[in-house]
Amino acid sequence: MSLNLKWARVFLLPALCMSFVSAIEIQNLSVAVDVAGKQRMFTQRMLKDYAMIGLRNNFGNPKEDLTKIMEAFEDHLDSLIRFNSDKATEESLKKVKVLWSPLKLALNEPPSKEKAGKMQEDLEALLKQSNEAVGLFTKQTGKVSGEIINISGRQRMLSQRMASLYMLKVWGVDDPQFKEKMNKSMELFKNSLDKLMKSDMSTPEIMALLQNAKKSFMFFEIMNKSSSKFIPALIYKKSNEILKDMNTATGLYAAQEKK
């Protein structure tokens, strides 16, 4: 068995088997914050997959993953629209839908380095609009718990953002703001992790997941300080380890509101 295949089976499959079910049912606002938060993460995961396909690197099967994430983004958006009853949030979700329509078409085209810069800009705009929607759902909860779920969910996005930025760099896509974007993403991830660890909502089970994420994040800290080039498969693997742990933690935070 090749090393790449072994890594894919041992480390990556659990992260890729996360539940992206169509027509999901959102039961309350805390779950809505969790689901809306996933939309932010999906924007960066799509960019990561786009770059991996462009690099012709099949580790983790990015082409199949991209298709699944695109379907999940659309399904989750429809579910959020159905659940929501707030006017301001409705307007925000409409803007997300407007941005998504042309992006969906572009993502179905073969990736190219010439179009990668535009793809990054468009997904960045979708990320910002999706983030606004999360904030509005969080505001609707009127609880501190809503903000904790929001912060935890944002960690999922940051894991994919750090990876996608690095994938574009490896691909040779010129981004003069690369260093600034990476530093800001890493600083936000670290500060957010500290805040989550100090939260009263962080049960022993959640704390164990946060500790796992912290260990995986250390790789990105080392990578950011090093002048060496890291292989895309390793970046992909580490980002999905963080994603898996933070997705579980976010779900556990949201579940506390059901009790």
N, C-alpha and C positions, 0 to 999 in steps of 0.2 A: 504493500500500500504506500502511495506517495505521501510525503510529508504534508503537502497541502490538503489532500483528501482526509488524512488523519486529523488534522487541525479542524477541518470543517465538521467532521463528525463529533469530535470530542468537545469542542468549544463553541461552535457557531450555531449548530442546529437548535439548541434550546432557545437562543435569542430569536432565531428566525421563526420559531413555532409559536411566538406570542399570538394572542387571540386578536385577529383583525377580522371580526365577523361582520358581514353585511347586515344592514337593517338592525343595528343594535338598539336596545331599549334603554333609554336614560331614565332612571327612576327618581332622581332628585338633583338638586343644584350641585352638591359635592361631586357626584358622578359626572355632571356636565362640565365642571371645572377640569376634572381628570381627562375626559374625552377631548375637550377643546384644547387642553394642553398637549395632547398627542399630536394634534394637527400641526403645532409648531415643530415638533420633532420630525414629523413626516416631511416637511419642506427641506430639512437638512439631510435627511436620509435619502431622499430622492436625488439630491445634488451629489451625495457621496456615491450612490449607485451609478449615476450618470457619468461621473469621472472614472469610476472603475471600469465601466463598459468602454469608455474612450481609451483607457489604458490597455484594453484587451486583456484585463486580468479577471479571470473567472472564479477567483476565490470567493466562496459564499454565494455563487450564482447571482451576481448583481442584476442581470437582465430579468430573471424571474422575480427577484425581490422588488425591483422597480415596478413591475406590473402589479404585484400584490399591494404595494404601498399606495400606488395611484388609485386603485380600487377602494382601499381602506379610507383614503383621504376623502373621496367623494361620498362614500357611505356614511362616514362620521359627520360630514358636513350636513347631509340631508337629515340625519338623526338629530343634530343640534338645532336645526331650523324647525323641525317638528316639535321638539320639546320646548323650545323657548317661547315665552309670552311677554318679554320685555321689548319695548319699542326701540330703544337705543341699541340693544344687542341685535335685534332684527336687522337694523340698518348696517351694522358692522358685518354680520354674516352675509348680507347681500353683496357687500364689497368684496368679501373673500371669494364668493362665487364668480363675480365678474373677473377677478384676477386669475382664477383657476382655469376658466374656459380656454384661453389661448395657450396657457402653460401646458395643459393636457395634450393639446395637439403637438406642441414643440417637443415634449418628452417622448412622444411616440415616434419621432424621427430619429435616425441614427445619430449618436453623439458626435460632435466635431469640436476640435480645439478652438476653431474660429468663432463658434457660437457659444462656447462655454462661459465667456465673460457675461454675455447677455442673459444666459440661463441663470447664472449666479445672481445677477441684479434682479431678475424677475422673481426668483424664489426668495430673495431677501425681502422684496416688497410683500410677497405672500406671507412670509414669516411675521413681518411687522403688523400686517392687518389681522392675522390669526392671533397674534399676541394681544391686540386690542380686544378682540372677542373674549379671550380668556379673562382679561382684566374685568370686563363687564359682567361675566358670569360670576367671577370672584366677588365683585361688588354686590351682586344680587344675594349672595349667601349672608352678607352682613355679619360674618363671623371671622374670628382670627383663624379658625381651622381652614377656612376657604383659602386664605393666603398661604398657609403651610402646604396645602395640596398644590397650589399654584407654583410655589417655589420648587417643590419636589418634582413636579411634572416638567418644569423648565430644565432641570438637570438632564432629563432624557434628551431634550433638544440640544443642549450644550455638548453632550457626548458626541452627537452626530455632526454638530457644527465644527468642532475641533478636527474631527476626522475628514470632513468634506474639504475644509480649508487646506489640509495637508495633501489630500488626494489631488487637488487642483494644482498645487505647487509641484508635486511629483510629475504631473502630466505636462508641466511647462506652461501653464496658463499664468500670464503675468498679472499680478494683483499688487499694486504699490502699497495697499493698505493691509497686506497679509499679516505682517508682524503685529500691527495695532489690533486687528480683529482677533488674532490668536491670543494675544496677551489679555485683552478685555474678556474674552470667553473663559479663559482659564482663571482669571481673577474672580469673575462672577461665580464660576463653578465652586471654587474653593470657599469663598465667603458664604455662599448658600449652603454648602455642606456643613460648615460650622454652625450656622443658624439652625439647621435641621437637627443636628446632634444635641443642641441645647433646648429643643422644643419638648414640652410636656407630652406632646402627642407621639413622641418617638418611643415606642415600646421596645423591649429587649429584642424582639424579632426584627423590627425596623432598624434598630441600632446595628445589628449584625449585617444587614444589607448595606447600610451606610458605610460601615467599616470596609466591606468588600469593594464598594465603589471608590473609597479613598485609596485603597491599595492599587486598583487599576488606574486611577488618575495619576498616581506617582509616575507611571510610564510616560504620560504626556508632559509632565514637569521635566523629566529627564530629557525627553525628545526635544522640548523647546529650548533647552540650554545647550544641546549638542549640535555640533556642526556636521555630524554624520547623517547619512540618508538612511531612513528606516523603510523597510519593505512595506508596500501597501497592505499586504495580507495581515501583517502584525497590527497596523493601525486599525484595520477593519475589525479584527478580533477583539482588541482592547476596547474599542468604542462600543461594540455590541455587548461586552461583559458589563460595562457601566449601564448601558441601556436596559439590559435585562434586570439588573438589581434595582435600578431606580424606578422602573416600571412596576415592579412588584411592590416596592415601598410606597409609591404613589397610590396604588390600589388599596393598600392597607390603611393609609391615611384616610382615603375617601370612605372606606368601609366603616370607620369609626362613627361616621355620621348616621349610619343605619341603625346603630344600637339604641 
